[in-house]
Amino acid sequence: MEIKKPAVAGTLESSDCMVTVEPGEGRVDLELNSVVIRQFGPQIRKVIFETLKRLEVTDARVTVVDKGALDCTIKARVECAVYRSGDVKENLPWGGVIV
């Protein structure tokens, strides 16, 4: 999926994360800030990159500010931000692409 414009999903509340996606420069660049990065940094990165791969995003700048979100929340926020960025408004395959 093509990232057409900047988009945001999520909040900065506890147990949530804010995901921002923007058009990239030919690759996926990730900036991750997390209150639990020492304990769960590799797992958070894995979830983000797996979700982007399933959505076929290959060119994006992604910024995630995590406040202790569960994997399912991270997936949902990434998915929502990507769909918003791609102007997908009808026939959303919520959960169908992300396993």
C-alpha positions as CSV (number, residue, x, y, z in Angstrom):
1,M,0.0,0.0,0.0
2,E,1.3,3.4,-0.9
3,I,1.7,6.1,1.9
4,K,0.1,9.1,0.2
5,K,0.0,11.7,3.0
6,P,0.9,12.0,6.7
7,A,-1.5,10.3,9.0
8,V,-1.8,9.6,12.8
9,A,-3.5,6.9,14.9
10,G,-3.6,6.4,18.6
11,T,-3.1,8.5,21.7
12,L,-0.4,9.2,24.3
13,E,-2.5,7.7,27.1
14,S,-1.1,4.9,29.2
15,S,-1.3,1.4,27.5
16,D,-1.7,3.0,24.1
17,C,0.7,4.2,21.4
18,M,0.7,7.0,18.8
19,V,1.7,6.0,15.3
20,T,2.5,8.5,12.6
21,V,3.2,7.4,9.0
22,E,4.6,9.7,6.3
23,P,5.8,9.2,2.7
24,G,9.3,7.8,2.9
25,E,12.5,8.0,0.9
26,G,12.5,4.6,-0.8
27,R,12.6,2.4,2.4
28,V,10.8,2.0,5.7
29,D,12.4,4.1,8.4
30,L,11.2,3.6,12.0
31,E,11.7,5.9,14.9
32,L,10.5,4.2,18.2
33,N,10.2,5.9,21.6
34,S,8.8,3.7,24.3
35,V,8.5,3.7,28.1
36,V,9.3,0.0,28.0
37,I,11.9,-0.1,25.2
38,R,14.5,-1.9,27.4
39,Q,12.2,-4.8,28.1
40,F,10.2,-5.0,24.9
41,G,12.0,-2.9,22.2
42,P,12.8,-5.9,19.9
43,Q,9.2,-7.2,20.2
44,I,7.7,-3.8,19.5
45,R,9.9,-3.4,16.4
46,K,9.0,-6.9,15.2
47,V,5.2,-6.2,15.5
48,I,5.5,-2.9,13.6
49,F,7.6,-4.3,10.8
50,E,5.4,-7.5,10.4
51,T,2.3,-5.3,10.3
52,L,3.8,-3.0,7.6
53,K,4.9,-6.1,5.6
54,R,1.4,-7.6,5.7
55,L,0.0,-4.2,4.5
56,E,2.7,-4.2,1.7
57,V,4.2,-0.9,2.9
58,T,7.7,-0.6,1.5
59,D,8.3,3.1,1.5
60,A,7.4,5.1,4.6
61,R,8.7,7.0,7.6
62,V,7.1,5.6,10.7
63,T,7.2,7.2,14.2
64,V,5.8,5.3,17.1
65,V,5.5,6.8,20.6
66,D,4.6,3.8,22.9
67,K,3.2,4.1,26.4
68,G,3.1,0.4,27.1
69,A,0.7,-0.8,24.4
70,L,0.0,-4.5,23.9
71,D,0.9,-6.1,20.5
72,C,-2.7,-6.1,19.4
73,T,-3.0,-2.3,20.0
74,I,0.3,-1.6,18.2
75,K,-1.0,-3.6,15.2
76,A,-4.3,-1.8,15.2
77,R,-2.7,1.6,15.4
78,V,-0.2,0.9,12.6
79,E,-3.1,-0.5,10.4
80,C,-5.3,2.5,11.0
81,A,-2.5,5.0,10.3
82,V,-1.6,3.3,7.0
83,Y,-5.3,3.1,5.9
84,R,-5.7,6.8,6.7
85,S,-2.6,7.7,4.9
86,G,-3.7,5.8,1.8
87,D,-7.2,7.4,1.8
88,V,-8.8,4.0,2.2
89,K,-12.4,4.8,3.4
90,E,-14.6,2.0,2.0
91,N,-14.4,-1.8,2.3
92,L,-11.8,-1.6,5.0
93,P,-10.4,-5.1,5.6
94,W,-10.1,-4.5,9.4
95,G,-8.3,-7.5,10.9
96,G,-8.5,-9.4,7.6
97,V,-5.0,-8.4,6.6
98,I,-3.5,-8.5,10.0
99,V,-3.3,-11.8,11.8
